[in-house]
Amino acid sequence: MKTIAAISLLTLCVSAMAQQKETFDLATYTVPPGWQKVNATASVRGYAITNNQTRTYCQLAVYASTNSKGTLQADFASEWQELVVKVYKPASSPQMTPSESKDGWQAQAGVAPFEFNGAQSAAMLVTSSGYGRCMSVVIATNTSDYEQEIQKFLESFDLSKPAVTSSTVANTTVITQPSGSKSTASDGFRFSTTNFDDGWTSTIAADWVRVSKGNIVVLLHLNAHQVDVSSGDHVTISNNAWNTLVAPRYSNLSNYHVLGSTLNYERPSLISGDVTDTQTEKRVYVSLFKKGKSGWMEIICPDKVTFVNAFGVDAAKVDYYADDAIWSKLLPLPGYNKFAVDAVDLKGTWSNNFSAATQYVNAYTGANAGMDSHSSTENFEFGPGNTYKWNIASASGFVGNLKYQGAKSNGTFSVPNNWQVAFSDIEGKPKTYNAFFTVVKGGRILWLGDTGFGKVEQ
């Protein structure tokens, strides 16, 4: 098997071959002549060849792309567990080849032996990661007889750039008047990467939205609910957040610093330290920040100087009287949790509920002077053939004398670009909304905003 393990598994160029190419998901490739298609589903394409006389075989499986875990290393580790360990139960960890990059894709390969029918075989995994997607090929064989066929197959393997990454959005756009709520779906959306005009790139991972620019990576954590906030002490909560969201992925902590109290209206949390990334074994400077409703964001820089230059904050120099303006470069970061919309993503029902109340008191006597309230529910139901049903119902006025109103319509919708949705009839006339998704743990929120409040650009 040593000769097979030595094959270059990472070539992503197109080889000039006479055989007919096949396309599956993001991949185009040439199947070796004489190999039979043994599996064809929405998630995998399988091919195999056997020799009954020598009792040898070789199998190829091309798996459909999935959302990236955020890094090539994380993608390979996840795919190895799912596609190799669970299926073949190899006897050892994979022997890795050096990773390579081309056209925005990174690739990593590994091979390990396993036993099949009392004889030794080998399983090879080639995982490619890029543009927020991950795609893998698994090769299993018990012979080196098919070395040339495997080589040619991998040389022919070409990955296209997902349509998602062609969409960009101006980071200065503000979407107001949101109308939408959490989707019941947690995966399967078309767009999982956004390239912003200012150079930042956002990619969806399992536990965060990964935002990167140059040598800086920001993780917008989606697991904030796991942080223990039961203590009334600000420093204790900050330590809990670090221990829950950051510490498990690092070692060798030094220069640990927790920001104390400040005079800011919304008290900021900033925890930082020099650590070793247990996955890459590189030394990095990590800061964990939160202010108001920003959510916990983890900023990973090569060193403290890079962080201070990029965001203008040196935690060791921030005192109780710090001006609120010093956080101005950190607070926009959650805005990069923004992803484009495709018509197929909208199927199903999206709803929004809003309520508010104002209690009035007599300024002279302190007696109750009544309560004014408002509540509303809005629903968009997207059906087949780009059809939709829309309705809104509201109740408002003084409690005891509420007035009820409602409206509804139906028609067809279109997506003129990946940042807008147009409806044929909303309250008697066509209407176009700016649209985008934000990611929450286990799903997405659809935001619809009137185009008069600014345009989202592609």
SULSUL-V699343 format. One line per field, one symbol per residue. phi: phi as a letter, one per 20 degrees, with the letter a starting at -180 (. if undefined). Layout:
# SULSUL-V699343
phi->???
This chain:
# SULSUL-V699343
phi->.ffffeffedfdeeefcfffedcbledcbdfgfnedfdbbcfdbcdcbbccffeldbbcccdeffcffeobfffffffffffedffedlfebffeedffccalnddcccbcbebdclmceccddddddcrlmccbccdccbcbefdgfffgffffefcdefgfgffecbffefdedlfcrbfffedbnffdccceefeofcdcecfdaeedcbmedcddefddffeffdffeeffffffffffeedgfdcblfblfbdfefceggdfedbcbrebdffeemeecddcdcbbmefnecdddcfafgfffffdmcdgfdedfegffffefeeffgffeebcfdcgffegoddccccbbbcedcffedmffdocdcbbbcccddedfmlebccbbcbcbpfgobfddcabbabrccbdfbfcbcddfbclnbfbddfbadddcfnrcdeddcgffeodeee
